[in-house]
Amino acid sequence: MGIKAKEIETIQSIVMAVSAGRVRAQFRKARSSKRYFDRIGAAWDGMQAEFFSDGVRDRAFRVAGVERGRTAVDLGAGTGFVTAGLVARGVTVIAVDQSRAMLDALRAKFPEVDAVDCRVGDAEQIPVDDASVSYCFANMCLHHVEHPSRAIGEMARILEPGGRLVVTDLDRHDHAFLLTEHHDRWMGFERGEVLQWLRDAGLESPSVESAGQQCCTAGPDGETVSIAIFVASGTKP
Ligand SMILES: C[S@@+](CC[C@H](N)C(=O)[O-])C[C@H]1O[C@@H](n2cnc3c(N)ncnc32)[C@H](O)[C@@H]1O
């Protein structure tokens, strides 16, 4: 029995309504993460120090093989945890974040430093030219991004040949309160899926391994929650 034109029209309008609803839901989530970080601003400094230690960025810099005189993007730079470490190592930084408030707090830390360029922008559309930087770091940003694989593709796009991508983020976990309390989009990631995203982005020597560090915070009942951190890296051919 064939489907009548009227029935096809009804099915089409249902499909359109469902996908429009999905787009709206995604948009709402992205806005809520942006609002959250806009509200936190400079207060992130204190929170960040409780969540993770300098060991995370030290590990990221070792994996990247950071050298003085290079240029790096700090994606989802926040108040400048990674940026500060790079500036101390003689690296010029383009700090990219969706939140103007976070970047204002970052900028205030480096009032005289020309080596820091702040740009408001999205991880899925990084406001940086193709093949223009030696490193791209993203610490604790990816689990806030709607489409993490697209962000990794963008990180790869802006790297010059031989440039290094280094992502430090959370292993898959089951602490759902982080979705509401800290507006996380993802409950961490499986290392295998991250590895596949690095491959899909065309990076050489893709690797995802333990960073040997934990992200710690208080759970809903005041208990200490500890989540393992991975370090993912790859090289632009
Ligand atoms: C958990 S904070 C980490 C900040 C900093 N990287 C650090 O290590 O302290 C996440 C940061 O990523 C930014 N962010 C989240 N989603 C983003 C997106 N789609 N594009 C750009 N920045 C984003 C947030 O505004 C926030 O500043």
The ligand as an ORCA input file, in Angstrom:
! r2SCAN-3c Opt
* xyz 0 1
  C      36.692     24.525     32.561
  S      37.154     26.035     31.826
  C      38.901     25.771     31.536
  C      39.646     27.062     31.363
  C      41.154     26.938     31.153
  N      41.474     26.193     29.954
  C      41.835     26.324     32.361
  O      42.512     25.308     32.202
  O      41.702     26.852     33.464
  C      36.471     25.839     30.190
  C      36.648     27.073     29.312
  O      36.275     26.722     27.974
  C      35.470     27.751     27.443
  N      34.592     27.162     26.422
  C      33.583     26.267     26.618
  N      33.001     25.946     25.454
  C      33.658     26.650     24.500
  C      33.513     26.747     23.096
  N      32.591     26.043     22.436
  N      34.340     27.569     22.423
  C      35.287     28.301     23.082
  N      35.459     28.253     24.417
  C      34.671     27.435     25.118
  C      34.704     28.308     28.626
  O      34.198     29.608     28.384
  C      35.768     28.252     29.710
  O      36.518     29.431     29.763
*
